[in-house]
Amino acid sequence: MDNAEVQKKCEDFLRSLGVPGFIIFGWKKGEPVQGQQAEYGVVSSYHQVPKEAAMKGMTWALADFVKRSF
């Protein structure tokens, strides 16, 4: 799937929940070509959430990810 397809599915998913929310979604796009790393895609979407609240949540998620990873 390309980024646009995944973005649409994320937006549809958020609307289907019926509550304000946001999502950050990452996925492996396919198997790596020999000698190269695999490609990954990332999309984000928010539904009826103020941009400031989504940014605060994304900032928290990034900080949490970094803390757990390193």
Sequence and secondary structure as in RCSB ss.txt:
>XXXX:A:sequence
MDNAEVQKKCEDFLRSLGVPGFIIFGWKKGEPVQGQQAEYGVVSSYHQVPKEAAMKGMTWALADFVKRSF
>XXXX:A:secstr
  HHHHHHHHHHHHHHHTS EEEEEEEE S   TTS   EEEEEEEES  HHHHHHHHHHHHHHHHHHH 
